[in-house]
Amino acid sequence: MDTANILNEAFADAGKRYGYDSVTAEFNEFKEFKIKWRRSCGWAEFEVSDYVKNAPRNVMDGLAETIFSRITRQTRNGYPEEMMKWLTTDDFVREKQPIYLRRARNLTRTPVGEHADLRESYGRLMELGLVIPDKDLILTWTTQPTAKHVGHSSVLMKVVSISSVLDTPSMPSFVLDRALHHELLHMNKGFDPFGEKHGTDFRVSERLYPHYREAEEWMKRLRLYL
């Protein structure tokens, strides 16, 4: 049985347990790892990230079970342990990370900007003891400046992107370091798609950066947001 049929069967079997008689599921080439669905009385249609295309059957079964349990509000549990283990292996990152980078069109795919180098910012944060080194981590600038969100982290794919709006000669290094530190905190937290994104512990950790308040004042004046 090919993977498309395995996926469809896994979701159809899970659907029956939750009262859905007509269920279809297919892979989609999303940039991020995600699942989309439409449902009504007795039927449901799913689009599932093709990053799990080569997942073993027990992982697909766990994924389907989790999604149905959440959309029917029977539980608020996260993904099962066997799925989390499969998604967070080194092999998964090395296989899927290049695919993610190809799909992410607004990335330069290099840490070297016109005026700043993200590796230097990373090094400064390491000297402060605020970074957990990760050999698979990719740092990159965006090709186009974005002010609404000056940083983005794909925790699953281990890619951190910083907006090129911060890559200017007048931008203080502590503002860049503040933005990178914020995104690296998400990396340190690990993959938790159903967890609280910016909880109390996260906010406390943000303030460990020595120039946090000064950087925040600069960003507010420039209307830059994380």
C-alpha positions, 0 to 999 in steps of 0.5 A: 500500500502506498503512503497516500493510501496509508494516510487515507486509511489511518484517518478513515479508521480514526474517523469511524471511532469519532462518528465520521462515516466519510473521511478523506485525507491527502498530502499537501506541500505546505511550507510549514508542518500543518494539517487543514480540515473541513468537516460537517455532520458525518464527513471530514476532509483533511490536507496533511503536510507531506513532511510525514509522507514517509512516516510509519503507520503507527505515526500516521495513526497517532496523528489521525487520532490526535486531530480527531480527538481535538476537533471533537473536543474530547481531549486537549492532548498533544501528539503521541510520544511515538510521533514526537520521537519520529518528528524530532529525530536528527534524520527527520531534520536533515531530510526535511530541512532542505525541502523547507528551505526550498519552499520558504521563498522569502529567505536568503538562506544565508546568515550574512546580510549587507550590514550584519552577520547573524553568526556574530549575533549568535556568538554574542548570545553564546558568550552570555550563556543564553544559547544552547548550541545546535549543529543543525540550526540554520540562521537566515535573513529574509529577502524582503523586510518585514516589520510586523514580525521581525523574526520567525522560527520553524522549531521542527525544521530548525530554521530561524529567520530574521527580517532584513529590516534589522540589517541596516548600518544604523540598527544597534546590535543589541536590537538584533540580538534581542530579536534573535534571542527571542526566536532561539528561546522558541528553539530551546523550548522545542516542538510543541504545536499545541502549547502556549507560545509566549507563556510566563516562563518564556517571558521571564527567559526573554528578560534574561537578555541584558539589553532587553528593555533598551532593545524593546524601547528601540523596537517600539519607536521603530514599530517593530514587533516579535 
